[in-house]
Amino acid sequence: PTPGQTALPTYHGDLSPHPYLSPREIVVNEANFVRKCISAESCQDDLWGKLVCTNFKVSFITHNSLPRQCTHRLLGEHDIPLACVEQVVTVNDVKGKQKILGSNQKLKFNPTELILYCKDFRIIRFRFDEAGPESAKKVCLAIAHYSHPADPQLLFGFEYVGKRYHGSTACTRVVCSGERMNGIDPGGGMQTTLFDCSSDWDREIKRTGASEWRVCTINQGYFISPSLPEFFVVPVSLADQDLKQYACFFYSQRIPLWCWNHSSGSALVRMSNISDPQQQRKVEQRISSAITKSHPLRSDVFKSDLDKNLPNIQDIQAALLKLRQICVIDPFEESEEKWLSSLESSRWMEYVRTFLRHAVEVVYMLESRNVPVILLEKEDRDLSCVISCLVQLMCDPHCRSLHGFQGLIQKEWVMAGHRFLDRCNHLKKNDKEESPVFLLFLDCVWQLWNQYPAAFEFTEVYLTVLGDSMWVPIFSTFLFNCPRQRAENSRWDWSQQFSLKDQTLFNNPLYVGKIATCVQNGTVKTFTHRRSKKNYSSTLRGLPSALRNGSLGPNDTLARRNSLVLRLRSDLSQVREQQETPSERFIRDFFSRPVDLQGLLLPQLLPSHLSVWKLYFLRWVPEAQIPQGGPITAFHKLSVLTDEIDMLQNQLRQYKGAGGTPNNLHAEHSKMYFKATSTPHQPPAPPEYLSSSFPFSPVGNLCRPGILGSPLSKFLNGAKIWLSTETLANETI
């Protein structure tokens, strides 16, 4: 600790007056006798305790514990990572003053209230009625300073990622490149492929059958471009010398990157713009010719201009800000026309649908037209990441496994140079660069998951936690702008944040994997799931072909619930007269066949088929919470059933002498969070704490209805201050 800073002892499970500190985490400042506001309407349920600022988080220590099921190893139930704090507002309601605090700013009044506005849609409020004025001021200034670091090296993640913490043999544990053996943990578990060495790319080439492509090493030491990986894949017909010559013509020297190969031989490639107009035609022809030569049928390349067809990063950011207002301010009533209209006007769901639709169009070119596709984007670091991943998720079942999905993110986001530091705005330097591109991608994945849950190994809890990891940047994945900055710190290790038991919440009990085990005549065998004869597309029968994938035109917005039927009726006659395009026929043919969960998956894209990702966007809204209800109740029953089947199979193995886990160790090694009882005929009842927000709780989040009409709504609509106080609620800014 530096002078004036104290490193406090940690606690392990017992309630202590001190915060739990991670390695290299230190306490910066604190204030006693602070009141945390639990309700916006009364103070009866408020909590009293100590407010602490460390170099990693804002921590509130109280003896009044809230109900909590899952334990984060780095964050307590009242903790907020500093990277998650969007704005720090101090208020003195006696003098009628308020101020937004930034780094190294002065505060001329003693605050009576502190409001933290968080990037994950929470609003946390503290009162200093009984706290010392000076200690209250100091802790507010400390929070503002440490939540607005001036340099990336001041982010706690830089301190943390270098130290392995909570050593574990968890299945997602990643070790250094030298310890990896063919993508398998020496201890026997699967690993996330980091794509930071030549062998990782070699295995991916072999896995996808891209025999006409090779690993290129000209960027070793980041000699060509710091935003490219040191190793990447190029056509065999392109020589290293030619690539070095062409690099200077591309934006930021970003040579085209191979993403994936379809089983037909069609390649998916991403490419930045060519900055030199005089060389554009020559270089494009050379690159396209090389990609064509890599195709078995020498098919011409199809180019998809993402900048022309998709929203830009500013559009995405504006949509999220409007969505945040709806989720934080507007009264929640899912069935009301006004709330649905507000949701539509945010354009967030429209953008989700636009990205999914564009990915389907690329899939059509690869799957049906059997042609290579180049994704064109100016920098090739934002929109390309989304589309390339969605295409692979729809086409490749490997990417729908947990490790395959993490490897996909590592390949198409981390190593491809997505600007996480800028897009998450960790340094609060440039609001114009901030954009939730990765969150939009996760929402698109959730939409696909929501339509085909059995096709994915992971759960929506996993997707939500992954979204939150942007604001708990201890994975280097979400800390940096380019691979060169991550070179020393790449890892995927969920055991740093969650126990092995809590990590089982990531496991989907519905998952239909490529290979499943069964016991036949006492012998453990494997079998491949075959396509079901059941037709899952009955909901689409009778719809015109142009509507089967929601293709209502590029300028359409989400229709409100009450107007959807009328719109379909009015457009029905016109659509029937239109001639079916090849892409529409491709989509119609897909939905006319039984769904193969280990094959191609296309999303249904009518507005009525897309839903709000409630577990992420509405988990902090008390009115949206359903006690003992929501998808978690089905998840509980399926988990118990899956665990029971696994237990019975294990007992059968033991009975037949085929080996198996002893009964007393079954619960410990179970892949399910909710487990079966030892008496299968008496299934366990759902725990009382279950709600639609599980494993999150809206308790302690200040939002509606007490702040309606307050200046907070003005800020969310574009004003410069976020406010909510007891005495200034009716004042204007």
C-alpha positions in Angstrom: 0.0 0.0 0.0 1.1 3.6 -0.7 1.2 6.1 2.1 -2.3 6.9 3.3 -3.7 3.6 2.1 -4.3 0.5 4.3 -4.5 -3.1 3.2 -7.1 -4.8 5.5 -7.2 -8.5 6.3 -9.6 -10.6 4.3 -12.4 -12.7 5.6 -13.5 -16.1 4.3 -17.2 -16.5 4.6 -17.7 -15.0 8.1 -19.3 -11.6 8.5 -16.6 -9.0 9.1 -16.4 -5.2 9.5 -13.8 -5.3 6.7 -14.4 -5.9 3.0 -13.1 -9.0 1.2 -10.0 -8.0 -0.6 -8.6 -9.7 -3.7 -4.9 -10.0 -4.3 -3.3 -6.6 -4.9 -6.5 -4.9 -3.9 -6.2 -2.1 -1.3 -8.6 0.1 0.6 -8.4 3.8 -0.4 -11.0 5.4 1.8 -14.1 4.7 3.8 -16.9 6.2 5.8 -18.9 4.8 8.7 -22.6 5.2 9.6 -23.7 5.3 6.0 -27.2 4.4 5.0 -27.9 2.4 1.8 -31.3 3.2 0.4 -33.1 -0.1 -0.4 -36.5 1.5 -1.3 -37.2 4.7 -3.2 -40.4 5.2 -1.3 -39.5 4.8 2.4 -36.4 4.2 4.6 -37.8 1.4 6.7 -35.8 -1.2 4.9 -32.6 0.8 4.5 -29.3 -0.7 5.6 -26.7 0.9 7.9 -23.0 0.1 7.5 -19.6 1.2 6.2 -19.0 2.5 2.7 -15.5 1.5 1.4 -13.7 2.5 -1.8 -10.8 0.2 -2.9 -8.8 0.3 -6.1 -11.2 -2.3 -7.5 -14.7 -1.7 -6.2 -17.2 0.2 -4.0 -18.1 -2.0 -1.1 -20.8 -1.6 1.5 -20.3 -3.6 4.7 -23.4 -4.3 6.8 -24.5 -6.8 9.4 -27.9 -7.0 7.7 -27.4 -9.5 5.0 -29.7 -9.8 2.0 -30.9 -13.2 0.7 -28.2 -14.5 -1.7 -27.7 -17.8 -3.4 -24.6 -17.5 -5.6 -21.4 -16.1 -4.2 -19.0 -14.1 -6.4 -15.5 -14.7 -5.2 -14.4 -11.1 -5.9 -17.6 -9.1 -5.1 -19.8 -9.1 -2.1 -23.6 -8.7 -2.3 -23.4 -4.9 -2.0 -20.2 -4.4 -4.1 -19.9 -2.5 -7.4 -16.8 -2.8 -9.6 -15.4 0.6 -10.3 -15.4 -0.2 -14.0 -19.2 -0.6 -13.8 -19.7 2.9 -12.4 -20.8 5.3 -15.2 -21.3 8.4 -13.1 -20.8 9.6 -9.6 -23.2 12.3 -8.4 -23.0 14.0 -5.0 -25.8 16.0 -3.5 -26.3 18.4 -0.6 -30.1 18.6 -0.2 -29.8 21.2 2.6 -28.0 23.7 0.4 -29.7 22.6 -2.8 -26.4 21.7 -4.5 -25.3 18.8 -6.7 -22.2 17.9 -8.7 -21.0 15.2 -11.1 -17.6 14.1 -9.9 -14.8 13.1 -12.1 -11.1 12.3 -11.6 -9.0 14.8 -9.6 -12.0 17.2 -9.1 -12.7 19.2 -5.9 -15.9 19.2 -4.0 -16.8 22.5 -2.2 -19.7 21.2 -0.2 -20.2 18.3 2.2 -22.4 15.7 0.5 -25.5 14.4 2.2 -26.1 11.9 -0.6 -24.2 9.8 -3.1 -25.8 8.3 -6.2 -23.9 5.8 -8.4 -25.2 5.2 -11.9 -24.0 1.9 -13.2 -23.5 0.5 -16.7 -25.4 -2.6 -15.9 -28.6 -0.5 -15.4 -28.4 -0.3 -11.6 -28.8 3.0 -9.6 -27.3 2.7 -6.1 -27.9 5.4 -3.5 -26.2 6.2 -0.2 -27.1 8.7 2.5 -24.6 10.4 4.9 -27.1 11.7 7.5 -25.1 10.2 10.4 -21.6 10.0 8.8 -18.9 12.5 9.4 -18.9 15.3 6.8 -15.2 15.0 6.0 -15.2 11.2 5.7 -18.3 11.4 3.4 -16.5 13.9 1.2 -13.3 11.9 1.0 -15.0 8.6 0.2 -17.0 10.3 -2.6 -13.9 11.9 -4.1 -12.0 8.5 -3.9 -14.8 6.7 -5.7 -14.9 9.4 -8.4 -11.1 9.3 -8.8 -10.7 5.5 -9.0 -13.7 5.0 -11.3 -12.1 7.4 -13.8 -8.6 6.2 -14.3 -6.4 8.4 -16.5 -4.3 5.5 -17.8 -5.0 1.8 -18.6 -2.3 0.7 -16.2 -4.4 2.2 -13.4 -7.2 -0.2 -14.1 -7.3 -2.9 -11.4 -7.3 -5.5 -14.1 -3.7 -4.7 -14.9 -2.8 -5.4 -11.3 -4.9 -8.6 -11.1 -4.4 -10.5 -14.3 -0.7 -11.2 -13.6 -1.5 -13.1 -10.4 -3.3 -16.5 -10.6 -6.0 -16.6 -8.0 -8.1 -19.3 -6.4 -6.2 -22.1 -8.2 -8.7 -24.6 -9.6 -9.0 -27.5 -11.9 -12.2 -26.0 -13.3 -13.1 -27.0 -16.8 -12.7 -23.5 -18.1 -9.2 -22.9 -16.6 -6.7 -21.6 -19.0 -3.0 -22.0 -18.6 0.0 -20.5 -20.4 0.6 -21.4 -24.0 3.5 -23.6 -23.1 1.3 -25.8 -20.8 -1.3 -26.5 -23.4 -1.2 -29.8 -25.3 -3.4 -29.9 -28.3 -6.0 -27.8 -26.7 -6.4 -30.2 -23.7 -5.6 -29.3 -20.1 -2.8 -31.6 -18.9 -5.2 -32.5 -16.1 -7.6 -33.9 -18.6 -10.2 -31.1 -18.9 -11.1 -29.1 -22.0 -9.7 -25.6 -22.5 -10.7 -22.5 -24.3 -8.5 -22.1 -27.4 -6.7 -18.8 -27.2 -5.5 -18.6 -30.8 -2.3 -17.0 -29.7 0.0 -19.6 -31.2 0.4 -21.3 -34.6 -0.8 -24.7 -33.4 -4.2 -23.3 -32.4 -4.8 -22.0 -35.9 -3.5 -25.3 -37.4 -6.1 -27.2 -35.4 -8.8 -24.9 -36.5 -7.8 -25.3 -40.2 -8.0 -29.1 -39.8 -11.3 -28.9 -37.8 -13.0 -27.0 -40.6 -11.3 -28.8 -43.5 -9.7 -25.6 -44.9 -7.0 -27.5 -46.8 -6.2 -24.6 -49.1 -5.4 -22.2 -46.3 -2.3 -21.9 -44.2 -1.0 -20.2 -41.0 0.9 -17.0 -41.7 3.6 -15.7 -39.3 4.6 -12.4 -40.8 3.0 -10.5 -37.9 5.2 -12.1 -35.2 6.3 -9.5 -32.8 3.4 -7.4 -34.3 5.7 -6.4 -37.1 2.9 -5.6 -39.5 0.0 -4.4 -37.2 -0.5 -4.3 -33.4 -4.3 -4.8 -33.9 -3.8 -8.2 -35.7 -2.9 -11.5 -34.0 0.7 -12.7 -34.4 -0.6 -15.7 -36.2 -3.5 -15.8 -38.7 -4.7 -17.8 -41.7 -4.4 -16.8 -45.3 -4.9 -18.6 -48.7 -2.1 -21.0 -49.7 -1.7 -19.1 -53.0 -0.7 -15.8 -51.2 3.0 -15.6 -50.5 4.3 -13.8 -47.4 6.2 -11.3 -49.5 3.0 -10.3 -51.3 1.1 -9.9 -48.0 3.8 -7.6 -46.6 3.6 -5.5 -49.8 -0.2 -5.3 -49.6 -0.4 -4.6 -45.9 0.4 -0.9 -46.3 -2.7 -0.4 -48.5 -5.2 -1.6 -45.9 -6.6 0.5 -43.1 -4.3 0.2 -40.1 -2.3 -2.4 -42.1 -5.0 -4.9 -41.3 -4.5 -7.7 -43.8 -7.7 -9.8 -44.5 -8.4 -12.4 -41.9 -9.8 -15.9 -42.5 -12.6 -16.7 -40.0 -14.0 -20.1 -40.9 -14.6 -22.6 -43.7 -18.0 -24.2 -44.6 -18.0 -27.9 -45.2 -18.6 -27.1 -48.9 -15.2 -25.3 -49.0 -16.6 -21.8 -49.0 -14.6 -19.5 -46.8 -15.7 -16.7 -44.5 -13.2 -13.8 -44.6 -13.2 -10.4 -43.0 -11.3 -7.4 -44.5 -10.7 -3.7 -43.7 -11.0 -1.0 -46.3 -8.2 -0.3 -48.7 -7.0 3.2 -47.9 -5.2 3.9 -51.2 -7.8 4.4 -54.0 -5.2 4.0 -56.7 -4.3 0.5 -55.5 -7.8 -0.5 -54.5 -8.8 -2.4 -57.7 -5.5 -4.2 -58.0 -5.3 -5.3 -54.4 -8.9 -6.4 -54.2 -8.6 -8.4 -57.3 -5.5 -10.2 -56.0 -7.1 -11.0 -52.6 -10.3 -12.1 -54.3 -8.4 -14.3 -56.8 -6.5 -16.0 -54.0 -9.8 -16.7 -52.1 -11.4 -18.1 -55.2 -8.4 -20.4 -55.8 -8.9 -21.8 -52.3 -12.5 -22.9 -53.2 -13.0 -26.4 -54.6 -15.2 -25.1 -57.4 -13.2 -21.9 -57.9 -16.4 -19.9 -57.1 -16.3 -16.1 -57.3 -16.2 -14.1 -54.0 -19.3 -12.4 -52.7 -18.6 -9.1 -50.8 -20.8 -7.9 -48.0 -20.4 -4.2 -47.1 -21.3 -4.0 -43.5 -20.9 -0.3 -43.2 -23.6 0.3 -45.8 -26.0 -2.4 -44.5 -25.8 -2.2 -40.7 -26.1 0.5 -38.0 -22.9 2.2 -37.0 -21.4 2.2 -33.5 -23.0 5.6 -32.7 -26.5 4.3 -33.6 -25.9 1.3 -31.3 -24.9 3.5 -28.4 -27.9 5.8 -28.9 -30.2 2.8 -28.9 -28.7 1.4 -25.7 -29.1 4.8 -23.9 -32.8 4.9 -24.9 -33.2 1.3 -23.8 -31.6 2.2 -20.4 -34.1 4.9 -19.9 -37.0 2.5 -20.6 -35.6 -0.1 -18.2 -34.7 2.4 -15.4 -37.3 5.2 -15.6 -40.4 4.2 -17.5 -43.1 2.3 -15.5 -42.7 -1.4 -16.4 -45.9 -2.9 -17.8 -45.0 -5.4 -20.5 -48.5 -5.7 -21.9 -49.1 -1.9 -22.2 -49.0 -0.3 -25.6 -47.0 2.7 -24.2 -44.2 0.6 -22.8 -44.0 -1.5 -26.0 -44.0 1.7 -28.1 -41.1 3.1 -26.0 -39.2 -0.2 -26.5 -39.8 0.1 -30.3 -38.6 3.7 -30.4 -35.3 2.8 -28.8 -34.5 0.8 -32.0 -32.4 -1.7 -29.9 -34.6 -4.6 -30.9 -34.7 -3.4 -34.5 -30.9 -3.4 -34.6 -30.7 -6.9 -33.0 -33.1 -8.1 -35.8 -31.1 -6.3 -38.5 -27.8 -8.0 -37.5 -29.5 -11.4 -37.3 -31.1 -10.9 -40.7 -27.8 -9.9 -42.2 -26.1 -13.0 -40.8 -28.8 -15.1 -42.3 -28.1 -13.6 -45.7 -24.4 -14.4 -45.4 -25.3 -18.0 -44.3 -27.4 -18.3 -47.5 -24.4 -17.4 -49.6 -22.2 -19.9 -47.9 -24.7 -22.7 -47.5 -26.9 -22.5 -50.6 -24.9 -20.5 -53.2 -21.7 -22.2 -52.1 -19.6 -19.1 -52.6 -16.8 -17.5 -50.4 -17.9 -14.4 -48.5 -15.8 -11.3 -47.6 -17.1 -9.1 -44.8 -16.1 -5.5 -45.6 -15.8 -2.9 -42.8 -13.7 0.2 -42.6 -11.6 -0.9 -39.6 -12.8 -4.5 -39.5 -13.0 -4.3 -35.7 -16.7 -3.9 -34.8 -19.5 -5.0 -37.1 -17.4 -7.8 -38.6 -17.0 -9.3 -35.1 -20.7 -9.6 -34.7 -21.6 -11.0 -38.1 -18.7 -13.5 -38.4 -19.6 -14.9 -35.0 -23.4 -15.1 -35.7 -22.7 -16.9 -39.0 -20.5 -19.5 -37.3 -23.0 -20.0 -34.5 -25.8 -20.7 -37.0 -23.6 -23.1 -39.1 -21.2 -24.8 -36.8 -22.4 -26.7 -33.7 -18.9 -26.7 -32.2 -19.4 -22.9 -31.6 -22.5 -23.7 -29.6 -20.6 -25.6 -27.0 -19.2 -23.7 -24.0 -15.6 -24.0 -24.9 -16.3 -23.5 -28.6 -18.2 -20.3 -27.9 -15.5 -18.9 -25.8 -13.0 -19.9 -28.4 -15.2 -18.1 -31.0 -15.1 -14.9 -28.9 -11.3 -15.3 -28.5 -10.8 -15.7 -32.2 -13.3 -13.1 -33.6 -13.2 -10.4 -30.9 -10.1 -10.7 -28.8 -7.5 -11.7 -31.3 -9.2 -9.8 -34.2 -8.6 -6.6 -32.3 -12.0 -5.4 -31.1 -11.5 -2.2 -29.1 -12.9 -3.3 -25.7 -11.1 -0.6 -23.8 -12.6 2.2 -26.0 -16.0 0.6 -26.6 -16.5 -0.1 -22.8 -15.1 3.4 -22.1 -13.1 2.1 -19.2 -11.1 5.3 -19.1 -14.1 7.6 -19.5 -12.1 9.6 -22.1 -14.1 9.6 -25.3 -17.9 9.1 -25.2 -17.9 9.1 -29.0 -15.9 5.9 -29.0 -18.2 4.1 -26.5 -20.6 1.6 -28.0 -22.0 -1.7 -26.6 -21.2 -3.7 -29.7 -20.4 -6.8 -27.7 -23.6 -6.5 -25.7 -25.6 -6.3 -28.9 -23.8 -9.5 -30.1 -24.7 -11.3 -26.8 -28.4 -10.2 -27.3 -28.3 -11.6 -30.8 -26.9 -14.9 -29.4 -29.6 -14.9 -26.7 -32.3 -14.5 -29.4 -31.0 -17.6 -31.1 -30.6 -19.4 -27.8 -34.1 -18.5 -26.9 -35.5 -20.1 -30.1 -33.2 -23.2 -29.9 -32.2 -23.7 -26.2 -31.4 -27.3 -26.6 -28.8 -26.5 -29.3 -26.5 -24.6 -26.9 -24.4 -26.1 -24.1 -24.5 -22.9 -22.0 -27.4 -21.1 -20.3 -28.7 -17.5 -20.4 -27.2 -17.1 -16.9 -23.8 -17.7 -18.6 -24.6 -15.1 -21.3 -25.6 -12.6 -18.7 -22.5 -13.2 -16.6 -20.4 -12.8 -19.8 -22.0 -9.5 -20.4 -21.3 -8.4 -16.8 -17.6 -9.4 -17.3 -17.1 -6.2 -19.3 -17.7 -4.3 -16.1 -15.6 -6.7 -13.9 -12.5 -6.5 -16.1 -10.3 -9.1 -14.6 -10.3 -11.1 -17.8 -7.8 -9.4 -20.1 -10.4 -10.3 -22.7 -12.4 -7.1 -21.9 -9.5 -4.8 -20.9 -7.6 -4.0 -24.0 -7.9 -2.7 -27.6 -5.6 -5.1 -29.4 -3.8 -8.4 -29.2 -0.4 -6.8 -28.5 -1.7 -5.4 -25.2 -3.1 -8.7 -24.2 -0.1 -10.8 -25.1 1.0 -11.3 -21.5 -2.4 -11.6 -20.0 -4.8 -13.8 -22.0 -7.0 -16.1 -20.0 -10.5 -17.5 -19.5 -10.7 -18.6 -15.9 -14.2 -18.5 -14.4 -12.8 -20.1 -11.2 -11.5 -16.6 -10.3 -15.0 -15.4 -10.0 -17.2 -18.4 -9.2 -17.0 -21.6 -7.3 -17.3 -24.9 -9.1 -20.8 -25.3 -7.8 -21.9 -21.9 -9.1 -20.3 -22.5 -12.4 -22.7 -25.4 -12.9 -25.3 -22.6 -13.5 -23.6 -22.3 -16.9 -24.6 -25.9 -17.9 -27.7 -26.3 -19.9 -29.8 -29.4 -18.9 -31.5 -29.3 -22.3 -28.3 -29.5 -24.4 -28.3 -32.0 -27.2 -24.6 -32.5 -27.7 -22.9 -34.1 -30.7 -22.1 -37.3 -28.7 -24.2 -38.6 -25.8 -23.6 -41.6 -23.6 -26.0 -44.4 -22.8 -25.8 -47.8 -21.1 -26.8 -50.8 -23.0 -26.5 -54.3 -21.5 -24.3 -52.9 -18.8 -21.9 -51.4 -21.3 -21.4 -47.6 -21.6 -21.8 -46.7 -25.3 -22.0 -43.5 -27.3 -24.4 -42.5 -30.0 -24.9 -39.5 -32.2 -28.2 -37.7 -32.1 -30.2 -38.1 -35.2 -32.6 -35.6 -36.7 -36.1 -35.8 -35.2 -39.1 -36.6 -37.4 -41.1 -34.1 -35.5 -41.8 -30.9 -37.5 -40.9 -27.9 -35.3 -41.9 -25.3 -37.9 -45.7 -25.7 -37.6 -45.9 -22.1 -36.3 -44.7 -20.9 -39.7 -47.1 -22.8 -41.9 -49.5 -20.7 -43.8 -47.2 -17.6 -43.7 -46.0 -16.1 -47.0 -42.5 -17.0 -47.8 -41.2 -13.4 -47.5 -42.4 -13.4 -43.9 -41.0 -16.7 -42.7 -37.7 -15.1 -41.7 -39.1 -11.8 -40.8 -37.9 -10.1 -44.0 -40.2 -7.1 -43.9 -37.7 -4.7 -45.5 -34.6 -2.8 -44.3 -36.5 0.2 -43.1 -39.2 -1.6 -41.0 -39.3 -1.2 -37.2 -40.8 -3.4 -34.6 -44.5 -3.6 -34.8 -46.5 -3.2 -31.6 -48.4 -6.2 -30.4 -51.8 -4.8 -31.2 -50.8 -3.8 -34.7 -48.9 -6.9 -35.8 -51.9 -8.9 -36.9 -53.4 -6.0 -38.9 -50.1 -5.4 -40.6 -49.7 -9.0 -41.6 -53.3 -9.0 -43.0 -52.8 -5.9 -45.0 -49.5 -7.1 -46.5 -50.6 -10.7 -47.1 -52.1 -10.1 -50.5 -49.2 -8.1 -51.7 -46.6 -10.6 -50.6 -48.4 -13.4 -52.3 -48.1 -11.6 -55.6 -44.3 -11.1 -55.2 -42.0 -13.6 -56.8 -40.1 -15.7 -54.3 -36.4 -15.0 -54.3 -33.7 -17.7 -54.0 -32.9 -16.6 -50.5 -36.5 -16.7 -49.5 -36.8 -20.2 -51.0 -33.7 -21.3 -49.0 -35.3 -20.0 -45.8 -38.7 -21.6 -46.6 -37.0 -24.9 -47.3 -35.2 -24.7 -43.9 -38.3 -24.2 -41.9 -40.2 -26.9 -43.8 -37.8 -29.5 -42.6 -37.3 -31.0 -39.1 -34.7 -29.0 -37.1 -31.3 -30.6 -36.6 -30.0 -29.2 -33.4 -26.5 -30.2 -34.4 -26.8 -28.7 -37.9 -27.8 -25.4 -39.5 -29.9 -23.1 -37.3 -31.7 -20.1 -38.7 -33.6 -17.6 -36.4 -37.2 -16.7 -36.9 -37.1 -12.9 -37.4 -40.7 -11.6 -37.2 -41.0 -9.0 -34.5 -43.2 -11.4 -32.6 -40.4 -14.0 -32.5 -37.9 -11.6 -30.8 -38.1 -10.9 -27.1 -36.5 -8.6 -24.6 -33.6 -10.2 -22.9 -35.2 -9.8 -19.4 -32.6 -11.5 -17.4 -30.0 -8.9 -18.5 -32.0 -5.7 -19.0 -34.8 -6.1 -16.4 -33.2 -8.1 -13.6 -32.9 -5.1 -11.4 -36.6 -4.0 -11.9 -38.7 -5.2 -8.9 -41.9 -4.9 -10.9 -40.5 -7.3 -13.5 -39.6 -9.9 -11.0 -41.8 -13.0 -10.7 -41.4 -14.9 -7.4 -41.3 -18.6 -7.9 -41.9 -18.0 -11.6 -40.2 -17.3 -15.0 -37.9 -19.6 -17.0 -35.9 -20.5 -13.8 -38.7 -22.8 -12.6 -38.4 -24.9 -15.8 -34.6 -24.8 -15.5 -34.9 -26.1 -11.9 -37.1 -29.0 -12.9 -35.0 -29.9 -16.0 -31.8 -29.7 -13.9 -33.2 -32.1 -11.3 -34.4 -34.5 -14.0 -31.0 -34.4 -15.7 -29.2 -35.0 -12.5 -31.6 -37.9 -11.6 -30.9 -39.6 -15.0 -27.2 -39.1 -14.5 -27.5 -40.6 -11.0 -29.4 -43.6 -12.2 -27.0 -44.3 -15.1 -24.1 -44.1 -12.7 -25.9 -46.7 -10.4 -26.5 -48.9 -13.4 -22.8 -48.8 -14.3 -21.9 -49.8 -10.8 -24.4 -52.6 -10.8 -23.1 -53.9 -14.1 -19.5 -53.6 -13.0 -18.7 -50.9 -15.7 -17.3 -48.5 -13.1 -18.9 -45.2 -11.9 -18.7 -42.6 -9.3 -19.5 -43.6 -5.7 -22.9 -42.4 -4.6 -21.5 -40.2 -1.9 -19.4 -38.3 -4.5 -22.2 -37.9 -7.1 -23.5 -34.6 -5.8 -20.0 -33.1 -5.7 -19.3 -34.1 -9.3 -22.8 -33.3 -10.7 -22.9 -30.9 -13.7 -26.3 -29.5 -12.5 -26.7 -26.7 -10.0 -30.1 -28.1 -8.8 -29.7 -31.7 -7.9 -32.0 -34.7 -7.4 -32.7 -36.3 -4.1 -31.6 -39.8 -3.1 -35.3 -40.8 -3.5 -36.3 -40.1 -7.1 -40.0 -40.6 -6.4 -39.8 -37.5 -4.2 -38.4 -34.7 -6.4 -37.2 -31.6 -4.5 -39.6 -28.6 -4.4 -38.3 -25.4 -6.0 -36.4 -23.3 -3.4 -38.3 -20.4 -1.9 -35.7 -17.9 -3.1 -36.2 -18.7 -6.8 -37.5 -15.8 -8.9 -37.4 -14.8 -12.6 -34.3 -12.7 -11.7 -32.3 -15.6 -10.3 -29.4 -15.6 -9.6 -29.6 -11.8 -9.4 -31.7 -9.7 -7.0 -33.3 -6.3 -7.6 -33.2 -5.5 -3.9 -31.3 -2.3 -3.2 -31.6 -0.9 -6.8 -33.2 2.5 -6.8 -35.6 2.7 -9.7 -39.3 3.5 -10.2 -41.7 4.6 -9.0 -40.2 7.0 -6.5 -38.0 8.8 -9.0 -40.7 9.4 -11.6 -40.8 13.1 -12.5 -37.4 13.7 -11.0 -34.5 15.4 -12.9 -33.1 11.9 -13.4 -35.4 11.4 -16.4 -34.0 14.7 -17.9 -30.5 13.4 -17.7 -31.4 10.1 -19.4 -33.0 12.1 -22.2 -29.7 13.9 -22.8 -29.2 16.3 -19.9 -25.7 16.5 -18.2 -26.6 15.5 -14.7 -28.2 12.4 -13.2 -30.1 13.3 -10.1 -32.4 11.7 -7.6 -32.8 13.1 -4.1 -35.5 13.4 -1.5 -35.6 17.2 -1.5 -34.7 18.0 -5.1 -37.1 15.5 -6.7 -39.4 18.1 -8.1 -36.7 20.7 -9.1 -35.6 21.2 -12.6 -32.0 21.4 -13.9 
